[in-house]
Amino acid sequence: MNRWKNGARLRLRTWRNNYVMMHSNGRDVKQGGAGPWEIFIVKRLPQFGFNCIALYGAHKRYLRARNNRKTIDQSGRRPNYNSFPNGWAWERFWVEPVGGGKFSLRTIHNTYLRAHSNGRMDQSGYVKKNQRIPRGWVWEKFSAQWLGSAQAAAA
């Protein structure tokens, strides 16, 4: 968790060598290029676990896993990445290392963020708490392109 500092900026690279992208419509999350819509700011949430984070995007919204255990979308607008409401749960992700410099992001629903082959982002099947991601799963594994901190970008 050394790199997952509060305010760190990154892109999430998928198994398809593209990036998780939050669309400007404030709803859709899909896969895209390497532009500003693919940049996230890390909000550490240690009150929910040492590896718990939220990801704040370019359109002033957090990445969110809906309670239907299928949809990944965007939260309501927030003024900045430090404005995370304590009562929000769908926006929490737990970083789980999976080897080779890759990681998975577990949701509050015990699913994982997944880069579907259709180009959209969704949630994996259910995985019991305290069980690791199944070995053959590829769509749920990401690597990070670290870009520095939000403070450095604002300067």
LOTIFI-215393 format. One record per residue (C-alpha): x, y, z; residue number from 0. Coordinates in nm, 3 decimals. Example, Ala and Ser with C-alpha at 12.3 -4.5 7.8 and 13.67 -1.06 7.14 Angstrom:
// LOTIFI-215393
[rec [1.230; -0.450; 0.780]; 0] [rec [1.367; -0.106; 0.714]; 1] 
END
This chain:
// LOTIFI-215393
[rec [0.000; 0.000; 0.000]; 0] [rec [0.305; 0.228; -0.017]; 1] [rec [0.198; 0.385; -0.348]; 2] [rec [-0.170; 0.418; -0.250]; 3] [rec [-0.126; 0.745; -0.066]; 4] [rec [-0.402; 0.997; -0.014]; 5] [rec [-0.395; 1.232; -0.314]; 6] [rec [-0.190; 1.001; -0.539]; 7] [rec [-0.291; 1.017; -0.906]; 8] [rec [-0.305; 0.713; -1.132]; 9] [rec [-0.459; 0.541; -1.429]; 10] [rec [-0.591; 0.184; -1.395]; 11] [rec [-0.454; -0.028; -1.680]; 12] [rec [-0.677; -0.322; -1.778]; 13] [rec [-0.589; -0.663; -1.920]; 14] [rec [-0.660; -0.514; -2.265]; 15] [rec [-0.385; -0.249; -2.217]; 16] [rec [-0.634; 0.034; -2.206]; 17] [rec [-0.755; 0.230; -1.902]; 18] [rec [-1.064; 0.264; -1.684]; 19] [rec [-1.249; 0.577; -1.799]; 20] [rec [-1.526; 0.779; -1.631]; 21] [rec [-1.747; 0.926; -1.904]; 22] [rec [-1.848; 1.294; -1.889]; 23] [rec [-2.218; 1.199; -1.875]; 24] [rec [-2.172; 1.135; -1.500]; 25] [rec [-2.294; 0.778; -1.526]; 26] [rec [-2.099; 0.544; -1.754]; 27] [rec [-1.763; 0.383; -1.675]; 28] [rec [-1.586; 0.210; -1.960]; 29] [rec [-1.241; 0.154; -2.107]; 30] [rec [-1.055; 0.422; -2.297]; 31] [rec [-0.726; 0.581; -2.392]; 32] [rec [-0.480; 0.762; -2.169]; 33] [rec [-0.638; 1.105; -2.139]; 34] [rec [-0.766; 1.310; -1.844]; 35] [rec [-1.092; 1.111; -1.814]; 36] [rec [-0.883; 0.807; -1.717]; 37] [rec [-0.705; 0.975; -1.424]; 38] [rec [-0.813; 0.897; -1.067]; 39] [rec [-0.712; 1.049; -0.734]; 40] [rec [-0.680; 0.809; -0.440]; 41] [rec [-0.877; 0.882; -0.124]; 42] [rec [-0.751; 0.658; 0.158]; 43] [rec [-1.024; 0.525; 0.388]; 44] [rec [-0.830; 0.360; 0.675]; 45] [rec [-1.137; 0.360; 0.899]; 46] [rec [-1.269; 0.075; 0.677]; 47] [rec [-0.942; -0.121; 0.654]; 48] [rec [-0.574; -0.051; 0.590]; 49] [rec [-0.620; -0.127; 0.216]; 50] [rec [-0.952; 0.057; 0.163]; 51] [rec [-0.963; 0.341; -0.091]; 52] [rec [-1.204; 0.546; -0.302]; 53] [rec [-1.119; 0.663; -0.655]; 54] [rec [-1.213; 1.019; -0.752]; 55] [rec [-1.231; 1.100; -1.123]; 56] [rec [-1.192; 1.398; -1.355]; 57] [rec [-1.565; 1.477; -1.348]; 58] [rec [-1.568; 1.524; -0.968]; 59] [rec [-1.729; 1.187; -0.900]; 60] [rec [-1.618; 0.867; -0.731]; 61] [rec [-1.608; 0.527; -0.897]; 62] [rec [-1.900; 0.322; -0.759]; 63] [rec [-2.013; -0.043; -0.747]; 64] [rec [-2.395; -0.057; -0.742]; 65] [rec [-2.575; -0.292; -0.505]; 66] [rec [-2.710; -0.503; -0.794]; 67] [rec [-2.364; -0.670; -0.802]; 68] [rec [-2.341; -0.592; -1.174]; 69] [rec [-2.311; -0.222; -1.250]; 70] [rec [-2.011; 0.007; -1.210]; 71] [rec [-2.102; 0.373; -1.240]; 72] [rec [-2.028; 0.713; -1.086]; 73] [rec [-2.135; 0.874; -0.760]; 74] [rec [-2.296; 1.214; -0.728]; 75] [rec [-2.067; 1.516; -0.770]; 76] [rec [-1.834; 1.609; -0.484]; 77] [rec [-1.624; 1.929; -0.461]; 78] [rec [-1.288; 1.748; -0.425]; 79] [rec [-1.132; 1.409; -0.350]; 80] [rec [-1.124; 1.478; 0.025]; 81] [rec [-1.502; 1.529; 0.039]; 82] [rec [-1.587; 1.158; 0.076]; 83] [rec [-1.904; 1.112; 0.291]; 84] [rec [-1.841; 0.862; 0.573]; 85] [rec [-2.177; 0.692; 0.512]; 86] [rec [-2.102; 0.601; 0.150]; 87] [rec [-2.029; 0.231; 0.096]; 88] [rec [-2.066; 0.159; -0.278]; 89] [rec [-1.762; 0.381; -0.347]; 90] [rec [-1.524; 0.182; -0.123]; 91] [rec [-1.269; -0.057; -0.279]; 92] [rec [-1.016; -0.283; -0.111]; 93] [rec [-0.682; -0.317; -0.292]; 94] [rec [-0.569; -0.681; -0.309]; 95] [rec [-0.225; -0.762; -0.458]; 96] [rec [-0.243; -1.056; -0.701]; 97] [rec [0.124; -1.087; -0.799]; 98] [rec [0.338; -0.958; -1.083]; 99] [rec [0.278; -0.595; -0.979]; 100] [rec [-0.097; -0.634; -1.040]; 101] [rec [-0.389; -0.588; -0.803]; 102] [rec [-0.764; -0.636; -0.786]; 103] [rec [-1.023; -0.401; -0.638]; 104] [rec [-1.280; -0.577; -0.417]; 105] [rec [-1.615; -0.402; -0.368]; 106] [rec [-1.834; -0.376; -0.059]; 107] [rec [-2.053; -0.645; -0.226]; 108] [rec [-1.767; -0.902; -0.238]; 109] [rec [-1.734; -0.869; -0.613]; 110] [rec [-1.442; -0.721; -0.806]; 111] [rec [-1.410; -0.431; -1.046]; 112] [rec [-1.391; -0.594; -1.389]; 113] [rec [-1.287; -0.477; -1.737]; 114] [rec [-1.537; -0.670; -1.952]; 115] [rec [-1.440; -0.773; -2.305]; 116] [rec [-1.726; -0.555; -2.439]; 117] [rec [-1.533; -0.241; -2.333]; 118] [rec [-1.749; -0.157; -2.032]; 119] [rec [-1.665; -0.182; -1.665]; 120] [rec [-1.877; -0.405; -1.446]; 121] [rec [-1.857; -0.633; -1.141]; 122] [rec [-1.734; -0.990; -1.128]; 123] [rec [-1.924; -1.277; -0.974]; 124] [rec [-1.949; -1.302; -0.596]; 125] [rec [-1.640; -1.418; -0.403]; 126] [rec [-1.682; -1.504; -0.033]; 127] [rec [-1.517; -1.272; 0.216]; 128] [rec [-1.168; -1.391; 0.316]; 129] [rec [-1.131; -1.584; -0.012]; 130] [rec [-0.887; -1.467; -0.278]; 131] [rec [-0.975; -1.390; -0.637]; 132] [rec [-0.991; -1.711; -0.847]; 133] [rec [-0.664; -1.786; -1.030]; 134] [rec [-0.799; -1.788; -1.385]; 135] [rec [-0.968; -1.449; -1.359]; 136] [rec [-0.796; -1.194; -1.582]; 137] [rec [-1.057; -0.922; -1.636]; 138] [rec [-1.038; -0.833; -1.265]; 139] [rec [-0.663; -0.765; -1.253]; 140] [rec [-0.515; -0.419; -1.303]; 141] [rec [-0.181; -0.242; -1.297]; 142] [rec [-0.126; 0.121; -1.207]; 143] [rec [0.030; 0.401; -1.407]; 144] [rec [0.131; 0.638; -1.127]; 145] [rec [0.122; 1.008; -1.217]; 146] [rec [0.224; 1.186; -0.897]; 147] [rec [0.003; 1.360; -0.645]; 148] [rec [-0.304; 1.581; -0.674]; 149] [rec [-0.114; 1.857; -0.493]; 150] [rec [0.170; 1.846; -0.752]; 151] [rec [-0.083; 1.857; -1.039]; 152] [rec [-0.253; 2.165; -0.892]; 153] [rec [0.076; 2.356; -0.858]; 154] 
END
